[in-house]
Amino acid sequence: MANEVLAEIDRQNIIFDVIDGIPLSGEVSDEIRSFHSKIESDSLMLEYSAEELGINNVSFEYLYQG
């Protein structure tokens, strides 16, 4: 379920921001806001999106940080 609207690097940056707990700031596009919201609220979507980009074990880091 690749997101063809957002570039790969944008999706990677959003995934890392969500993992690091960085909220959206400033003016962002609706596409960025939507993708950020989806992966922030659904750990399976986060994991799936990360795996599409070659990032493994992202849910482990996201769920067990602290």
C-alpha positions in Angstrom: 0.0 0.0 0.0 2.7 2.5 -1.0 1.7 6.1 -0.7 2.4 7.4 -4.2 1.6 11.0 -3.2 4.5 11.3 -0.7 8.1 10.8 -1.7 9.9 7.9 -0.1 12.2 10.2 1.9 9.1 12.1 3.2 7.5 8.9 4.4 10.8 7.8 6.1 11.1 11.2 7.9 7.5 11.0 9.1 7.9 7.4 10.3 11.0 8.5 12.3 9.2 11.5 13.7 6.4 9.3 14.9 8.8 6.9 16.5 10.6 9.7 18.2 7.3 11.3 19.3 7.8 14.5 17.4 4.4 16.1 16.7 3.6 17.9 13.4 4.5 21.5 13.5 3.9 24.4 11.2 2.2 24.3 7.8 2.2 20.8 6.4 0.2 19.3 3.5 -2.9 17.3 3.9 -1.1 14.3 2.7 1.6 14.6 5.3 -0.9 15.3 8.0 -3.0 12.2 7.0 0.0 9.8 6.7 1.3 11.0 10.1 -2.0 10.6 11.8 -2.6 7.1 10.3 0.7 5.7 11.4 0.7 7.4 14.8 -2.7 5.9 15.7 -2.2 2.4 14.2 1.0 0.5 15.0 0.3 -2.1 12.3 0.1 0.6 9.7 3.3 2.1 11.1 5.0 -1.3 10.9 3.7 -2.0 7.4 4.6 1.4 6.1 8.1 1.1 7.5 8.6 -2.4 6.1 7.7 -1.0 2.6 10.6 1.3 3.0 13.0 -1.4 4.2 12.9 -0.4 7.9 12.5 -3.5 10.1 11.5 -3.9 13.7 10.0 -0.4 13.9 7.1 -1.4 16.0 9.3 -2.8 18.7 11.2 0.5 19.0 7.9 2.5 18.9 6.0 0.4 21.4 8.8 -0.2 23.9 10.7 3.1 24.0 11.1 4.7 27.3 
